Amino acid sequence: MNIRLAMCGSVAALSVCAGTVAAAPAPDESHAVAAGGTRPSSPFRPAELKSALDGVHRAGIPGVYAEVREGGRTWRGASGVADVTTGRPVTPGMRQRVGSITKTFTAAAVMQQVEQGRIRLDAPIGDYLPQLVPGERGRKITVRMLLNNTSGIPDYIRYAFPSLQTGSPESLDDNRFRQFRPAELIELGLNAPPTGEPGGHTGVYSNTNYLLLGQLLEHVTGIPAEEYITRNVIERAGLRHTGFPTGTRIQGPHSRMYEALWGLLDPPRDYSVYNMSWTGTGAALVSTTDDLNRFYGKLLDGKIVNRSSLEEMQRTVPVIALDGSTIQYGLGLHKVDIPDCGTFWGHDGTVWGAGTISLTRADGKRQMSVAVNLQRWNTPASSGKPQHHPIDDALKTLYGQAMCGDGQAARP
C-alpha cells in the first residue's frame, strides 16, 4: 500500500520508500533478451543497469530486482538477498506484494463497468452505497472523486494502526493476523476530519477511496471485487503470477520483507507473513516485475479498457501524497514527466517491508518495474523529518538508467 503517512517518497520524486540493512552480495543474475531485431530508440545498456542495481544493494537494500523493456528487448536483473539470515539470493522472477499498484487494477475494473453502463463516473457514490456513505457526503462525492482522490475522505491507515501516531511499531504486530472488514476501515476514514471539500482543485491521497471502489464493484457486479478484478483485469492481461492473497503467506518464490519504520525497528523486522485484509482492493495484490510491465503495456495499448476510458484515466489533477509531496494523479494512474526523456504512466506502492514501482512511457516502448524488500530506511533528524540516505541516491540512479538510459530521472 502507498502508506504515505509522511513515510515515503512519491513517484514524482522517483523514489521508492524503504529501509536499510546490510547483506552479502548475490551472484550476478542479470541477463538481456533480444527480440524483434529493432534497435531501441534510447540507450539500453545491460551493464549499466546491473551496476545501478548493485548500487542499490550496496547502499543498504537487502534485495532488489527489476525488469526493463525497450521495444523488443527485455533486461532482468537482481542483486542481494531474499533472506538476510540464510543468504538466499533474490532473483528477478520473485513474487512481491506490490501495494498501491493494486489501485490501477481496481480503477481499470471500475472503468470496465463504466463502459457497460453499470457505473457512471460523475454519479454520487450515495446512489450506489447509501449505507456506507450516507447523507450529504454521499450526494456530493462522485465515483470520479474516489478514483482521483478528490473526495475529501481521509486515509484510514493512521487509525487502523494507532501506535504510528505515537511513534511505536506495536500496531504492526497487533494487526499481523487480524481480519479487517472493508466496512470498518471505511468507517475509520469517514469518521476522521475531512481533508477538504469534495471535488476540490487539489486532492489528498487516501486509501479509503479505493476500499469504497471495491465495495462499489461488488455492488454492481454481484461478486467480490477481488474475483471480478481477477477475471476481467488480471486474466484479460494474461498475467500468470498476479493475484490477491488467500492467506497470510505469499504462494511461490518470494523474498522476506523487512520493515525498518524509520529506525523504530532495528534490525528491520520481517513482515512477509501478514493478513492483507487491511489493504484489500487498495493495495493487497501480489505480482512480479514481468507481470507488471505486461499489465501496464496492455493497459496503455487499450487492451484492458477502451481508448475513451484510458483517456479518462489519464486526466490528472494535483494530489497531495501522504508524505506531503504533490503528484499528478488520474484515475488510478500517476503521471511522471521527465524532461528530454518522456512522459511515463504507472504507480508505486508499499506495504510493510516491500516497495514496488512500475512506469511505462506514453508510447509504450520503454518500461521499468523495480521491487525492493526493505522499507522506511530513513531515520529521523532532530526536526523529526526523515534524513537523506544513500539508498535514495542509488534508487534515483537506477531509475535514471532504467527509464532514460543516462540517469536523467535522477535530475530534479
N, C-alpha and C positions, 0 to 999 in steps of 0.2 A: 504494500500500500504506500501511497505517497504520503508518508507520515511526516508532514512538514510543520510540526509544532516548533518552529524555529530550529528544526532538527536537521534539515538537509538542504543542499543546493538544488537549483532548478535546472530544467532542460535549457532554459535561456542562458544560464551561466555555463552550460555544458559540463556539469559535474554531477556525478552520482554520489549520494551520501554513503559514508562507510566509516569504519573504524580501523585501528591499527594493531597488528600483531606480527611478530617475527616468524618466519617459516623458511625451511630449506628450499633451494631452487629445485624445480622439477625438470625432467628431461625435456628437450625441445619437441613440442607436439604440434608445431605449425606445419602447414603444407598448403600449396597452391594448386588449384584445379583450373585448367584452361578448357574452355569450350566455346564453340561458335566461330572461332577464328577471327574475331573482330578485335581491333586494337582499342583499349579503353580510352575514353576522351579526357581523362585526368590521370595523374600518376598513380600507379598501382604497384607498390614496392613491398613484396613479402618480407624482405629482410628488415626494412624499417618498421613494418608493422609488428614483427616479432620482437624487435628491440624495444619498441614502445610498450608492448605488453609486458616484457620482462621488467621494464622500468616501474610499472605499477606494482608488480610483486616486490621488487627491491625496496620500494617506498614504504611498504608495510601491509599491503593486502595479502592475506594468505594465499588465495587462489583467484585468478582472473582468467576468463576465457571469452572469445569473441569470434564472430563471423562477419566478414566484409565482402560485399559483392560489387563488382564493377562490370556492367554489361554482361558478357558471357563468362566472366571469371569469378571464382569464389576462393577466398582465403579463410582458413580456420586456424585458430591458434589457442594455446593455453599456457599458463605459467603459474607455478606454485603448487600448493597442496589443497586437497579437499578435506583433509583431516590433519590438524596440527599435532595430534598425538601419535598417530601411526605413520605420518608422512605419505599417505596415499595421494598420488598426484591428481590434480584436477585435469579434466580432459574436455575437448571442445564440445562434445555432444551431450554433456550432462544436462539433466533437467534442473530447473530453477523456479523458485517462487518469484513471479515477475511483478507482484504488487500492482500498482495503478495502471500498468499497461492493460490490465483487465478492462479498464474503462472504455478503451477503444472498441473492444469486443461487445461490451454492453451497448454502447452507443450505436454500433452497426446493427445490432439486433433491433433496437428501437426504430431505427430508420427503415428497416425492412417492414415493420408493422405500419409505419407511416405510408410507405409505398402501397400497402394493401388497404389503406383507408381505415385501419382499426385504431390508429393513434393520429391525432392532429397536433403538430408541433406547437402551435400557438393556443391550444386549448388549455384551460385551467386544470391543474392536477386534481383539484377537488371534484372535477367532473368524473374522474376515474376512481379516485381513492379518497372519498369524503371522510371515511373513518380515520384514516391516517393523517390527513391534512385538512382539518375541518375549518369552517368559518371563513372569515375574510382572507386569511392567508391562502387557503385552498382556492379561493376565487381569483387571487392576484397572481399566484405563481403558476407559470406555464411549464409545459414539458420542455420547451426550448431552454427556459431559465435553469432547469435542473441539469440539462446537458452541458450548458456553457458556464455553469457556476455563478449565475447572476440572480439566484433565487433569494439570497439573503439568509438562507438557513445555515447556521454554523456547523462546523465539523464536530462529530461526537467523540473523537478519539480521546481527548483530554478527560472526558467524563467516564468513558469505559475503562480508562487506565488512570485513575485518580492520583496515584502516587507520583505521576510525572509532574504534577503541579507543585509538588514539594521536593522535587529533585531526588526521588527514590525509585529504584527499579522494581520495587516489590510487586507492583501490579502485573508486570510481565510474567512473573512466575505464578501469581494468583490465577491468571487467565489462561495459562498454558493448555489446560484441558476443559476449560469452560465452554459450554454450548450456548452461544448467544442466539436470540431470535432477532431477525431484522427489525421487527416492530419495536423492540425495546431499545435498540440502538438508534432508530429513527426518532423515537420519543426523546432520547437524551439530547439529540441535536435540536429538535423543535422546542424543547423546554429551555434551552440556553438563550441568552440575549442575541437578537438578530444581528447579523453583520452589515445589514443595510436594507434598503427598500428593494422589493422585488423588481427586477428589470433595470437596476441601476447601471450607469455607464461603465463602471468598473466592478467586476465580480470578485468574490472571495472563494478560494478553493475549498471545497467541502465534500468529504466522503459521504456525508448523509444524503446528498443529492443522488448518488449512484445506487445506494440501497433503495431509495424510493423508486428509481427507474427499474430496478429488479422486481419490485412489487408491482409496478405498472405492467411489465412484461407478463408476469404471472396472471394478472387480472385479465388482460386482453387475449392471451393465448390459451388459458386454462391449464397450463402445465408449469412446473417450476422454471424460473428464469434460466437456471443453470442448464436444464435439459434443453430448453429452446435454443440457447446460445450454442450448445454443443452440436445440435442437429443442423442448425441453419447458418452458423458462422464458422465454427471450427471445422466441421466436416465439409462444408462448402469450399473452404480454403484448402482442403486436402492436408490438414495438419495431422501428423501421426503421433506426436508426443506432447500434445497440449490438452489440458483438461482441468476441471475443478476437482479438488481433492475429495476423497470419500472417507478419509480418516485423518488421523494426526500425522501420518507419515507420507513421504513422497515415494511413489512407486517408480522403480527404475533407477539407473545410475544417477547419483546426485551428490552434491557436496554437503558437508555440515555448514551451518550458517551462524556466524559469530557476531554477536551484538556487543558493542563497547559502550553505548549510551553515554557518549562524551566523557569517558573516563570513569563513570559510575560503576561499570563492570570491568574489573581489572584482575585477572585476564578476562578478555571478552568471553561471554557465555554462549554456548551452543543452543540455538532455538530452532533447529531443523525439524524437531518433533513439536508440532503445535496445532491446536484446533483453530482452523482458519475461518470459523463462523463469525469472527469479529470483523471480517472484511467482505465476505460474500461477493456480490456482483460488482463491488467496487475495486477489489484487489486480491482475490483468492486464487487466481489461475496459476497453474504450473505449466511451463513451456520450455523450449530450447531456443538458442540463438538462431538456429536454422529455421525453425517454425516461425519465429517472429519476423524474420526477413521475408519469408514466403507470404505470411499474412499481410504485412503492410504493402508488399508488392502487388498482391491481388486486390487489396482494398483500393489503392490509388489507381489501379487499372480498371476500376469499375466492375470487378468480378464478384464483389460481396454485396454491395449496394449499387444502385444505378447512378449515372452521372449527375442527375439532379440532386440526389441525396448526398453524394460526395461534395457537391458544391455547397450545400447547406453545412456539412460537417467542417468545411474549410472557411466558413465565415467566422472570423475570430473577434474577440473582444479582449481588452486588458483584464487580467485576473491576478489578484494578489495571492501568491502562494503562501503556504503556512510558515515559510521562512522569511516572509516579508518582501521577497522579490516580486517583480511583475512579469508575467508571462503572457504570450499571445495564445489564447485558448479558443478553440472552436467547439464542435460537438464531439467531445471525446478525443480530440486531437490537439497537440501542441504544434505551433509553427515556429521554426527556428530559421532566421535569416543570417547567413554568413557571407560578408562582403567578398566578392570575387570568387565565390565558391558555389553559392546557390541557396535556394530555399528548401528546407527539409521539413518533413512532417513525421510525427510519431508520438511517442510518450516515454516517460520514465516511470520508475516505481521502486518503492522499497517496502519490505516488511522486516520484522525483527531478524537481523542477521544477513539479509540478502538485498542486493541492489541490482537493477537491470535498466538498460536504456536501449531503445530501438528507434532509429531515424532513417528515413528514406527520402532521397532527393525528389523534388517535384516531378522530374522527368522519369523517375523510377529506375534510373540506371546506376545509381550509387546507393548502397545500403550499409548500415552498420548496426550490429547488435552486440552489446557488451554486458557481461554478468560478473559480479564480484560477490565474495562470500564473507564480507565484513562490512558493518555499517556504523555510522556515527563515531568516527575515529577522532574528530576534532575536540580536544579538551578545551574547557572554557578558560578565558583570560579573567583577570580580576574584574573586568566590566561585566562578566557573565556571558559575553559573546564568544562563539566558537573561534579558536585560534586557527590560523592558516596552518596547513600541514603539507609536507612533501607529496603526499598522496594526491592532493588537489592538483598540483602541477603535473604530476605523472599522468593523471587521467586526461587532463587537457591536451597533453602531448599525444596520447593515444587517440583521442577523438580527432585531433587535427590530422594525423596520418590516415585514420580510417575514413574520414569524411571528405577530406580535401587533398590528401596525399602530400601535404607540405607543412602541416602544423598550423594552418590558418585558423582552425577552430579554436586554437588557444589564444587568439588575439581578443582584446576587449570588444 
